[in-house]
Amino acid sequence: MVEVNNLTMRYGSRVLFENINLKLGVGKRYGLIGANGAGKSTFMKILSKELHPTSGNISVQSALKVGTLSQNQYAFEDFTLKDAVMYGNKKLYDAIKEKEELYAHGDFEDEKVNDRLAQLEMICAEEDPTYEVDINIEKTLTSLGFAVETHEELMSSLSGGDKFKILLAQVLYYKPEVLFLDEPTNSLDLEAIAWLEDKLKRHEGTMVVISHDRHFLNSICTNILDLDFKKIREFTGNYNDWYMAVNLIQKQQELERSKKLKEKEELEAFVRRFSANASKAKQATSRQKQLEKLNIEDLQTSTRRDPSIVFKLKREIGNEILEVENISKSFDEKVLNGISFRVEKGDKIALIGPNGIGKTTLLSIIMQNLQSDSGVVKWGATIESSYFPQNTTDLIDGEEPLYEWLQGFGEKKDIDEVRKCLGRMLFSGEEQKKSIKSISGGEKHRMMLSKMMLQRGNFLVLDEPDNHLDLEAIIALGEGLLGFDGNVICATHDRELVDAFANRIIELKDDGSFVDFRGNYEEYKEHISG
C-alpha cells in the first residue's frame, strides 16, 4: 500500500499540483496520464523518493520492496549485461561479488574470512533461495533478444535502446512489491513490449506507470490516474475505459455549463435592469447572491487539447507508385537482403521489426538519402513524397520563429495557411513566435507533422513519428493516416498506431529478409501464429 498525503509541488510561482491525496492499493496497476508538462514525471519522482515535494508526504507500507526504473542508461558502462541485471538486487549482487573475491584471494586459514563467507552464504540463500540467479537472468536477457554469448559483454558495447532494455530487466529482476515505471516502452520493439506486458500483468503488488503507448496502457492497467487541473482523479479500468468515462463527463459538463451560462446571463441582465430600482432592490440583491454562487470555473472539462492532423494531397496518384527491387545493404554485417515489394493504390504499410533490424536503413534508401549495395528503387512519375525522418529532433534547428521555419515549406508561402497549420498542431498565438531551436522534442515532432501537412505530398514516409508525442497526438496521427487518400509507409513500435491505419504489414527479419503481408496487424499475428 502506498499513501499520498496532502502532496503539493511548486516551482517558484508555478504550481504543478496541490493537495493530492491518494491510496494506491495492492494488486492495482495504475496508468498515470496527463498532458505534456502537467507534472507526471515529477509526481513519479516524488513517489519514488527521488524528489522532495514542496509539502505533503508519501508513505509506503513497511518492509515492501520498491523498484524504480532508472533513466540513466550510462550508469553501468563497466558492468557485464548479466551483472547489470543482477545489480537490481544490490544486496544479492554485493554478497555474490564479495564471496567471489574471498574465494579467489581470501586466506582460508583466517577464521574471520570463513565466518564472513558463512554470512555471505546466508545472505545469498535469503535473497536467492533456489540458487537460480544465473538461470533467471539468462532467461530474462534472452527474452529481451540478447543471445547467451553476449551476456558477459560490457554494457558500454550496447546501443542506447539496448541499454534501456537492461535497465528494465534490472528493476524487474528485483521483483519489487511496489513498482514505479516512467516510459518503460521507450526504445522497445513490438516483441519486447509484448514481453513486458506479460511480465507486468503478473505483478501482484502496486504499480504506477507512465506511457504514451495506448495499447500498452489498455493491456496492463487496472486503474487510471488522470493528472489535470493540478489534481489527480482516479478511474477504474484501463485507458479506453477512462477515455469513455471522461468524454461522458465532458459532454455532461458542457450541457451543464451551457445551462449555467444562460442562467448567468439572465441573472446579470436582471441585476442590471433593477439594481437601481428601489422597488426591485430586494429581488436584485437575491439574484446577485445567486449569481455569485454560479461558479462556472468549477465546470472545467480538461486542459488537454487534441491536435488536428489532416493530410491532404495536391496531386492525384497515377498507376505506378513505388517499386522496391532486390534491395541489399551491409555495414559490418548484412542488414537488408533482397528486399522487394510493389506499392499499390490504397496501400498503407506498417514497417515493423526489432530495433536495429534495418527499418531506418530501408526508409533512407527508399527516400534516396542512402545508397543501397544492390537493387533499385523506382518512384512513379506522379508521386510527391513527404518524409518524417527518425532524427527529426536533431534536424529541426535554427533561430527563426516557428512560423518562419514552416513558411519555407509551403508552395505559396501563405502566412495565414501557415498559422492555421500551426494552430491545428496546438501552436497558437505567441507560441508561434518561439525560436525553432527552443522547443521540446515533442514539439519538434509536431512541427515536422505540420510541415508534412503543408507540403501535401501524396505518399507519406514516416520513421517512428510517434516518439516524443503524447497520447492525444498519437491518436490524432493514427486518424490522420487512416483518413489520408494517398499511400503510407510508417515504421513504428506503437501497436495502437499500427492498428489505426495499416492495411499491409512488412516485417524485417534478423537474417535481412522480410515478410510482406496484406492485412492488418491482428490478421498478421494470427497468420504467423497459426
Backbone torsions as a table, in degrees:
resi	resn	phi	psi	omega
1	MET	NA	133.3	176.5
2	VAL	-120.5	130.0	178.8
3	GLU	-116.3	135.3	176.5
4	VAL	-112.3	120.7	-173.1
5	ASN	-121.4	114.5	173.8
6	ASN	48.8	45.5	-173.5
7	LEU	-80.2	128.8	176.9
8	THR	-133.9	139.4	176.9
9	MET	-134.2	122.5	178.5
10	ARG	-123.7	147.5	168.0
11	TYR	-122.7	99.5	-174.2
12	GLY	64.5	-126.1	179.5
13	SER	-86.2	-9.2	-177.5
14	ARG	-86.2	126.5	177.9
15	VAL	-101.5	119.2	176.8
16	LEU	-78.7	-50.0	176.1
17	PHE	-156.6	157.3	-176.5
18	GLU	-146.8	144.9	176.1
19	ASN	51.7	49.2	178.0
20	ILE	-83.6	127.8	175.9
21	ASN	-128.6	120.9	-177.9
22	LEU	-143.7	150.6	168.0
23	LYS	-122.6	113.1	-177.9
24	LEU	-96.3	113.4	-169.0
25	GLY	-86.4	161.2	175.8
26	VAL	-69.0	139.6	179.4
27	GLY	83.2	4.3	179.9
28	LYS	-109.5	139.1	-179.9
29	ARG	-117.2	108.7	-172.1
30	TYR	-96.7	131.9	169.9
31	GLY	-97.5	119.8	-180.0
32	LEU	-94.0	115.5	-176.2
33	ILE	-124.2	163.8	179.4
34	GLY	163.5	163.3	-179.7
35	ALA	-64.0	155.4	174.9
36	ASN	-56.9	132.8	-179.9
37	GLY	88.1	-1.6	-178.6
38	ALA	-72.6	-23.1	177.9
39	GLY	114.3	21.0	-177.6
40	LYS	-60.5	-51.6	-177.5
41	SER	-65.8	-35.3	176.4
42	THR	-63.1	-45.0	178.6
43	PHE	-61.4	-40.8	179.4
44	MET	-64.1	-40.3	179.1
45	LYS	-65.8	-33.4	176.7
46	ILE	-69.8	-41.6	177.8
47	LEU	-57.3	-41.2	-175.7
48	SER	-89.8	9.0	176.2
49	LYS	67.4	17.7	175.3
50	GLU	-79.6	-19.1	-175.3
51	LEU	-138.5	142.1	178.7
52	HIS	-95.6	134.7	178.7
53	PRO	-74.9	166.0	174.3
54	THR	-65.2	-41.4	174.8
55	SER	-154.6	164.8	-177.1
56	GLY	91.7	178.4	-178.0
57	ASN	-152.9	163.3	176.2
58	ILE	-116.1	132.4	175.3
59	SER	-126.1	132.8	178.4
60	VAL	-114.6	133.4	-179.7
61	GLN	-50.5	133.7	-174.7
62	SER	-60.1	149.0	177.0
63	ALA	75.4	0.4	177.5
64	LEU	-83.8	136.2	175.8
65	LYS	-80.3	132.2	-179.5
66	VAL	-112.1	129.6	177.5
67	GLY	-119.0	134.0	179.7
68	THR	-127.0	130.4	178.4
69	LEU	-69.0	118.8	178.2
70	SER	-70.3	144.7	177.4
71	GLN	-105.0	-1.7	-178.9
72	ASN	-91.6	95.7	-176.2
73	GLN	-69.7	-13.9	-173.7
74	TYR	-109.3	15.8	-176.3
75	ALA	-78.3	-12.7	-172.9
76	PHE	-129.9	35.4	-174.1
77	GLU	-56.9	-34.6	-176.4
78	ASP	-94.2	6.1	177.4
79	PHE	-90.4	148.8	167.3
80	THR	-73.3	162.8	179.1
81	LEU	-57.7	-43.8	-178.2
82	LYS	-61.9	-46.2	-178.8
83	ASP	-67.4	-35.5	179.3
84	ALA	-63.0	-38.8	177.2
85	VAL	-68.2	-46.9	-178.7
86	MET	-60.0	-29.7	-178.3
87	TYR	-61.5	-17.8	175.2
88	GLY	-56.1	-33.8	171.1
89	ASN	-105.1	85.1	-171.3
90	LYS	-63.0	-33.2	179.8
91	LYS	-63.2	-44.7	178.0
92	LEU	-68.4	-43.2	179.9
93	TYR	-57.2	-49.9	-177.6
94	ASP	-62.2	-40.1	-179.0
95	ALA	-65.4	-44.1	-179.0
96	ILE	-65.0	-42.9	-178.2
97	LYS	-67.4	-40.4	178.4
98	GLU	-66.7	-39.6	179.1
99	LYS	-62.6	-44.0	178.8
100	GLU	-61.2	-39.8	179.9
101	GLU	-65.5	-41.7	-179.9
102	LEU	-68.1	-40.7	178.1
103	TYR	-65.0	-31.4	-178.3
104	ALA	-80.6	-37.4	-171.2
105	HIS	-131.1	-0.1	-175.6
106	GLY	-74.5	155.3	177.7
107	ASP	-94.2	105.1	-175.0
108	PHE	-75.6	-5.2	173.1
109	GLU	-80.7	-15.2	-177.6
110	ASP	-86.8	121.1	-177.4
111	GLU	-62.5	-33.9	-179.6
112	LYS	-64.0	-37.2	179.0
113	VAL	-64.3	-45.1	-179.8
114	ASN	-66.6	-37.7	176.5
115	ASP	-63.2	-42.1	-179.1
116	ARG	-66.1	-39.7	177.7
117	LEU	-61.5	-38.2	178.5
118	ALA	-64.9	-40.8	177.6
119	GLN	-62.7	-43.1	-178.9
120	LEU	-65.7	-36.8	177.2
121	GLU	-63.6	-37.0	178.2
122	MET	-65.2	-42.7	179.2
123	ILE	-62.6	-45.1	179.8
124	CYS	-61.7	-39.7	-179.3
125	ALA	-67.7	-36.4	178.7
126	GLU	-68.9	-42.9	-175.7
127	GLU	-83.4	-26.0	-178.3
128	ASP	-139.0	69.3	-171.7
129	PRO	-61.1	-25.8	-179.7
130	THR	-93.3	-0.8	-178.4
131	TYR	52.8	45.1	-178.8
132	GLU	-116.8	24.0	-177.4
133	VAL	-56.1	-45.1	-178.2
134	ASP	-65.9	-42.2	-179.0
135	ILE	-65.2	-44.3	-177.6
136	ASN	-65.5	-41.2	178.5
137	ILE	-66.7	-40.6	178.5
138	GLU	-61.2	-42.8	178.6
139	LYS	-62.3	-43.9	-179.1
140	THR	-62.6	-47.3	-177.4
141	LEU	-66.1	-41.4	179.3
142	THR	-68.0	-34.0	176.9
143	SER	-63.5	-28.5	179.2
144	LEU	-91.1	6.5	174.1
145	GLY	95.9	10.8	178.9
146	PHE	-97.0	114.1	-179.6
147	ALA	-62.5	149.7	-175.3
148	VAL	-54.6	-38.5	-176.8
149	GLU	-68.0	-10.9	-180.0
150	THR	-96.8	-5.1	-170.9
151	HIS	-68.3	-20.2	177.6
152	GLU	-97.3	4.2	177.0
153	GLU	-77.2	159.7	-177.8
154	LEU	-80.1	149.9	176.8
155	MET	-59.4	-30.9	-178.4
156	SER	-62.9	-16.6	-179.3
157	SER	-83.7	-7.9	-174.0
158	LEU	-93.0	157.4	171.4
159	SER	-74.8	166.7	-179.8
160	GLY	-58.0	-41.9	-180.0
161	GLY	-62.9	-40.9	-180.0
162	ASP	-71.7	-33.3	175.6
163	LYS	-61.8	-39.3	179.6
164	PHE	-64.3	-36.7	176.4
165	LYS	-60.4	-40.0	-180.0
166	ILE	-65.4	-41.2	178.0
167	LEU	-61.8	-36.0	177.5
168	LEU	-66.8	-45.3	177.2
169	ALA	-61.2	-36.3	-178.0
170	GLN	-61.6	-49.1	-176.9
171	VAL	-71.8	-31.6	180.0
172	LEU	-76.2	-31.9	179.1
173	TYR	-61.4	-34.1	-179.3
174	TYR	-64.3	-20.7	-177.9
175	LYS	51.3	57.0	-179.3
176	PRO	-73.6	147.7	175.4
177	GLU	-74.4	-29.6	177.8
178	VAL	-117.0	124.1	-171.4
179	LEU	-127.7	125.8	178.0
180	PHE	-117.6	118.9	-175.8
181	LEU	-126.8	116.2	178.0
182	ASP	-102.4	110.9	179.4
183	GLU	53.1	57.8	-178.6
184	PRO	-70.2	-18.1	-178.4
185	THR	-87.6	-5.0	177.8
186	ASN	-57.5	132.8	176.8
187	SER	71.5	4.5	178.3
188	LEU	-93.5	142.5	174.4
189	ASP	-85.8	177.4	-174.3
190	LEU	-60.2	-39.5	-179.2
191	GLU	-66.8	-41.8	179.8
192	ALA	-67.4	-37.2	177.8
193	ILE	-64.2	-41.8	178.2
194	ALA	-62.0	-40.8	177.3
195	TRP	-61.6	-44.8	-178.8
196	LEU	-64.5	-43.0	178.2
197	GLU	-56.4	-44.9	-179.1
198	ASP	-62.4	-41.8	179.2
199	LYS	-63.7	-46.6	-173.5
200	LEU	-72.5	-30.4	178.4
201	LYS	-66.8	-18.8	177.6
202	ARG	-91.1	-4.6	-178.0
203	HIS	-68.0	125.7	-173.1
204	GLU	-101.5	-4.0	-178.7
205	GLY	-93.8	-136.7	178.6
206	THR	-112.3	134.7	-178.2
207	MET	-138.2	139.7	172.2
208	VAL	-126.8	128.8	-176.7
209	VAL	-133.8	139.0	171.2
210	ILE	-106.8	130.8	177.7
211	SER	-156.5	147.8	172.6
212	HIS	-99.0	9.0	-179.8
213	ASP	-97.5	105.2	-174.1
214	ARG	-63.8	-42.1	179.9
215	HIS	-62.0	-40.4	178.6
216	PHE	-61.1	-47.3	179.0
217	LEU	-63.2	-40.1	178.0
218	ASN	-64.4	-34.4	-176.1
219	SER	-73.5	-39.1	-169.2
220	ILE	-107.4	-23.2	-168.5
221	CYS	-83.8	138.9	171.2
222	THR	-101.4	-19.1	-178.5
223	ASN	-146.2	155.5	177.3
224	ILE	-121.8	133.4	171.9
225	LEU	-106.8	113.4	-175.0
226	ASP	-101.4	110.1	179.3
227	LEU	-90.7	109.7	-176.6
228	ASP	-156.4	146.9	-178.8
229	PHE	53.9	34.5	177.0
230	LYS	65.7	15.8	177.6
231	LYS	-126.9	168.4	174.6
232	ILE	-124.8	121.8	174.7
233	ARG	-104.7	137.0	179.4
234	GLU	-100.6	134.4	176.5
235	PHE	-123.1	142.3	175.0
236	THR	-86.0	132.6	179.4
237	GLY	117.8	-177.0	-179.1
238	ASN	-91.5	-167.6	-175.0
239	TYR	-62.5	-42.8	180.0
240	ASN	-63.1	-38.6	176.8
241	ASP	-61.6	-44.8	177.1
242	TRP	-61.0	-44.3	-176.3
243	TYR	-60.0	-43.4	178.8
244	MET	-66.9	-42.6	-178.9
245	ALA	-64.3	-45.5	-175.6
246	VAL	-69.8	-31.7	177.0
247	ASN	-71.3	-35.0	175.3
248	LEU	-65.1	-44.6	177.4
249	ILE	-59.6	-42.3	-178.5
250	GLN	-62.5	-43.6	179.1
251	LYS	-62.2	-43.5	179.2
252	GLN	-62.9	-41.9	-179.0
253	GLN	-69.7	-35.2	176.7
254	GLU	-62.2	-41.9	178.1
255	LEU	-64.4	-44.5	179.7
256	GLU	-65.4	-39.8	179.7
257	ARG	-63.3	-45.0	178.8
258	SER	-60.2	-42.1	179.6
259	LYS	-62.4	-44.6	-177.6
260	LYS	-71.0	-35.7	177.2
261	LEU	-61.9	-42.7	178.4
262	LYS	-63.7	-43.7	179.0
263	GLU	-62.9	-40.6	179.6
264	LYS	-62.4	-44.9	178.7
265	GLU	-59.8	-43.4	-179.9
266	GLU	-64.5	-41.3	179.4
267	LEU	-66.2	-43.2	178.9
268	GLU	-61.0	-41.5	179.2
269	ALA	-63.0	-42.0	179.3
270	PHE	-62.8	-46.5	-179.2
271	VAL	-60.2	-42.7	179.5
272	ARG	-61.3	-42.5	-174.8
273	ARG	-70.6	-36.5	-167.6
274	PHE	-116.4	-4.4	-177.2
275	SER	-63.5	-27.0	179.6
276	ALA	-90.5	-5.2	-176.9
277	ASN	-94.6	116.1	-174.8
278	ALA	-58.0	-40.8	-176.9
279	SER	-69.4	-21.6	-179.0
280	LYS	-105.8	3.5	-172.5
281	ALA	-59.3	-40.3	-178.2
282	LYS	-63.8	-44.2	178.7
283	GLN	-63.6	-41.2	-178.5
284	ALA	-63.2	-40.9	178.3
285	THR	-63.4	-41.4	178.3
286	SER	-61.5	-44.4	179.2
287	ARG	-64.5	-37.4	179.7
288	GLN	-62.3	-39.5	177.7
289	LYS	-65.5	-39.3	176.3
290	GLN	-61.4	-41.2	-178.5
291	LEU	-62.0	-40.3	-178.4
292	GLU	-67.6	-26.7	179.1
293	LYS	-79.7	-16.4	-178.6
294	LEU	-80.8	88.3	-179.3
295	ASN	-91.0	89.1	-177.1
296	ILE	-67.9	-26.7	179.9
297	GLU	-62.2	-26.6	179.4
298	ASP	-67.5	-14.0	-177.6
299	LEU	-98.2	24.8	174.0
300	GLN	-60.5	146.5	-177.0
301	THR	-102.3	-50.5	180.0
302	SER	-168.3	147.1	174.4
303	THR	-84.1	-10.2	-177.8
304	ARG	-68.6	144.8	173.3
305	ARG	-126.2	131.1	179.9
306	ASP	-90.9	125.3	175.3
307	PRO	-66.9	158.0	177.0
308	SER	-113.4	102.4	-177.5
309	ILE	-103.3	109.9	-178.8
310	VAL	-129.8	114.3	177.8
311	PHE	-96.8	122.8	176.5
312	LYS	-118.8	148.2	178.5
313	LEU	-106.9	142.9	-179.9
314	LYS	-95.5	-7.1	-179.8
315	ARG	-139.3	131.3	178.6
316	GLU	-67.6	151.5	-178.6
317	ILE	-89.0	135.3	176.3
318	GLY	-81.7	-168.8	-177.0
319	ASN	-75.4	-31.8	178.4
320	GLU	-95.4	122.2	-172.0
321	ILE	-115.0	-71.5	180.0
322	LEU	-152.8	132.7	175.3
323	GLU	-129.4	124.9	178.2
324	VAL	-109.9	118.2	-173.4
325	GLU	-119.1	113.1	168.2
326	ASN	53.2	46.5	-178.8
327	ILE	-78.0	126.5	174.7
328	SER	-129.6	148.0	179.2
329	LYS	-154.8	132.4	176.1
330	SER	-125.1	146.8	168.0
331	PHE	-113.6	-105.8	171.9
332	ASP	-76.5	-25.9	177.5
333	GLU	-143.5	170.8	-177.9
334	LYS	-66.0	127.7	178.5
335	VAL	-106.9	-50.4	177.7
336	LEU	-118.7	136.9	-174.5
337	ASN	-136.3	94.1	174.8
338	GLY	69.2	45.7	-179.7
339	ILE	-78.8	122.4	179.9
340	SER	-139.3	130.3	172.0
341	PHE	-162.2	159.3	-179.6
342	ARG	-122.6	131.3	179.9
343	VAL	-93.1	128.4	178.7
344	GLU	-105.2	166.0	177.6
345	LYS	-57.3	135.5	178.5
346	GLY	87.0	-7.5	-179.5
347	ASP	-69.3	128.0	172.6
348	LYS	-126.7	104.4	-166.1
349	ILE	-100.8	129.1	168.7
350	ALA	-96.2	121.3	177.7
351	LEU	-96.6	114.5	-174.1
352	ILE	-124.7	169.6	179.9
353	GLY	146.7	162.6	-178.1
354	PRO	-60.3	161.9	174.3
355	ASN	-58.5	139.8	177.3
356	GLY	78.0	7.9	-175.8
357	ILE	-80.1	-20.2	178.0
358	GLY	122.9	12.1	-178.5
359	LYS	-62.7	-48.6	179.6
360	THR	-63.7	-38.5	177.5
361	THR	-60.5	-46.4	-180.0
362	LEU	-62.7	-44.9	-179.6
363	LEU	-65.7	-36.8	177.7
364	SER	-64.8	-37.3	177.3
365	ILE	-68.6	-43.7	178.4
366	ILE	-59.4	-39.9	179.8
367	MET	-82.0	1.7	176.7
368	GLN	62.3	31.2	172.4
369	ASN	-95.3	-8.4	-179.8
370	LEU	-142.1	138.6	-178.7
371	GLN	-87.6	129.6	175.5
372	SER	-78.3	160.4	175.8
373	ASP	-74.0	-32.8	177.2
374	SER	-154.7	164.4	179.5
375	GLY	94.7	178.0	-174.5
376	VAL	-146.7	148.7	174.5
377	VAL	-114.6	124.1	-178.6
378	LYS	-117.5	115.3	175.6
379	TRP	-94.0	142.7	175.3
380	GLY	-68.7	154.5	-175.7
381	ALA	-65.1	-25.0	-177.3
382	THR	-91.7	-2.0	-172.2
383	ILE	-83.6	131.5	172.1
384	GLU	-123.0	102.9	-173.8
385	SER	-86.4	154.9	174.6
386	SER	-133.1	133.2	-164.9
387	TYR	-122.0	133.1	172.7
388	PHE	-112.4	99.1	-177.9
389	PRO	-77.5	155.0	-178.1
390	GLN	-64.1	-33.4	-178.0
391	ASN	-91.2	37.5	-178.8
392	THR	-54.8	-42.1	-177.0
393	THR	-63.5	-28.3	177.5
394	ASP	-80.4	-31.0	-174.3
395	LEU	-79.1	-32.4	-177.7
396	ILE	-84.3	110.5	-176.2
397	ASP	-157.0	162.6	177.4
398	GLY	136.3	169.1	-177.1
399	GLU	-90.9	-19.2	-172.8
400	GLU	-68.8	153.5	176.6
401	PRO	-67.3	163.9	-174.9
402	LEU	-55.5	-45.4	-175.1
403	TYR	-66.9	-32.4	178.4
404	GLU	-70.8	-42.0	178.3
405	TRP	-59.6	-45.9	-177.7
406	LEU	-71.5	-32.4	-179.0
407	GLN	-61.1	-26.6	179.8
408	GLY	-68.8	-10.3	-176.9
409	PHE	-110.0	-3.1	177.9
410	GLY	-87.8	135.7	-177.1
411	GLU	-58.4	-42.7	-178.8
412	LYS	-96.7	-9.8	179.4
413	LYS	54.2	39.0	-179.1
414	ASP	-77.8	118.9	-173.1
415	ILE	-65.2	-33.8	178.4
416	ASP	-64.9	-42.4	178.5
417	GLU	-64.2	-40.1	178.8
418	VAL	-62.2	-45.9	-178.6
419	ARG	-66.0	-38.1	177.3
420	LYS	-64.7	-40.2	179.3
421	CYS	-62.9	-43.1	177.3
422	LEU	-64.0	-39.5	178.5
423	GLY	-61.3	-40.0	178.6
424	ARG	-63.9	-25.4	178.5
425	MET	-100.2	21.5	170.4
426	LEU	74.2	19.4	170.6
427	PHE	-100.9	105.9	-175.7
428	SER	-124.0	154.0	173.9
429	GLY	54.1	-124.5	-175.7
430	GLU	-64.7	-25.5	-179.5
431	GLU	-59.1	-30.4	-178.0
432	GLN	-69.8	-11.9	-179.5
433	LYS	-94.9	-4.0	179.0
434	LYS	-64.3	148.5	177.1
435	SER	-71.7	145.8	-174.3
436	ILE	-62.5	-30.3	-176.9
437	LYS	-78.3	-15.1	-174.3
438	SER	-87.7	-8.4	-172.8
439	ILE	-87.0	161.8	-176.6
440	SER	-76.9	173.0	178.0
441	GLY	-60.5	-43.5	178.7
442	GLY	-63.3	-38.9	178.7
443	GLU	-68.2	-35.8	177.1
444	LYS	-64.9	-37.4	177.0
445	HIS	-65.9	-37.9	176.1
446	ARG	-67.5	-32.5	176.1
447	MET	-65.7	-41.3	179.3
448	MET	-65.3	-38.2	176.0
449	LEU	-66.5	-35.8	175.1
450	SER	-61.2	-43.3	178.5
451	LYS	-59.6	-44.3	-178.8
452	MET	-65.6	-38.1	176.9
453	MET	-63.5	-39.6	-178.3
454	LEU	-71.2	-34.1	-179.3
455	GLN	-69.0	-31.0	178.3
456	ARG	57.7	42.5	174.5
457	GLY	-68.3	159.6	179.3
458	ASN	-101.5	-0.3	175.8
459	PHE	-138.3	115.3	-177.4
460	LEU	-100.0	127.5	176.5
461	VAL	-118.6	116.5	-174.1
462	LEU	-127.5	130.9	-179.2
463	ASP	-113.4	99.9	-179.5
464	GLU	50.4	57.0	-178.5
465	PRO	-69.2	-19.5	-175.9
466	ASP	-76.8	-14.0	176.7
467	ASN	-56.2	133.4	178.0
468	HIS	76.0	-7.6	179.7
469	LEU	-84.6	147.2	175.1
470	ASP	-82.7	174.3	-175.0
471	LEU	-57.8	-43.2	-177.7
472	GLU	-63.0	-40.0	-179.7
473	ALA	-69.4	-37.4	178.7
474	ILE	-65.8	-41.6	177.2
475	ILE	-62.1	-43.7	179.3
476	ALA	-64.1	-37.2	178.2
477	LEU	-64.4	-44.6	177.7
478	GLY	-58.9	-42.1	178.8
479	GLU	-66.4	-38.4	179.4
480	GLY	-65.0	-42.2	178.9
481	LEU	-68.5	-37.6	178.8
482	LEU	-64.0	-41.3	-177.0
483	GLY	-83.0	-4.1	-177.7
484	PHE	-72.2	137.4	-177.1
485	ASP	-85.8	-7.3	-179.4
486	GLY	-98.7	-154.9	-179.5
487	ASN	-103.8	155.8	-177.9
488	VAL	-139.2	137.1	160.3
489	ILE	-125.8	122.4	-176.5
490	CYS	-134.6	121.1	172.8
491	ALA	-89.1	126.3	-179.0
492	THR	-158.4	155.6	172.0
493	HIS	-107.1	3.7	-177.3
494	ASP	-87.5	108.9	-175.9
495	ARG	-60.1	-39.4	-178.3
496	GLU	-65.8	-38.0	178.3
497	LEU	-66.7	-43.6	176.6
498	VAL	-58.1	-46.8	-179.6
499	ASP	-61.8	-31.1	-173.9
500	ALA	-69.7	-37.6	-169.2
501	PHE	-124.0	-26.9	-164.3
502	ALA	-77.2	133.1	170.8
503	ASN	-117.2	8.2	178.4
504	ARG	-153.5	136.2	-177.8
505	ILE	-118.2	127.7	170.0
506	ILE	-118.7	118.0	-179.6
507	GLU	-112.2	125.9	176.0
508	LEU	-84.6	139.5	-175.5
509	LYS	-108.2	167.2	-175.8
510	ASP	-62.0	-30.0	-177.5
511	ASP	-87.2	8.5	179.0
512	GLY	91.6	-6.8	178.6
513	SER	-86.4	-170.1	-176.7
514	PHE	-154.5	163.9	173.0
515	VAL	-118.9	131.6	-179.9
516	ASP	-117.0	113.5	-174.7
517	PHE	-125.5	127.2	176.6
518	ARG	-90.8	113.0	-177.1
519	GLY	149.6	174.2	-179.8
520	ASN	-82.9	179.4	-173.5
521	TYR	-67.7	-38.9	178.1
522	GLU	-59.6	-44.7	178.8
523	GLU	-64.9	-36.5	179.1
524	TYR	-65.6	-43.7	179.0
525	LYS	-62.4	-39.6	176.5
526	GLU	-64.3	-39.1	-178.6
527	HIS	-63.0	-46.3	-174.9
528	ILE	-80.3	-21.8	180.0
529	SER	-88.7	-22.3	-176.5
530	GLY	-107.6	NA	NA
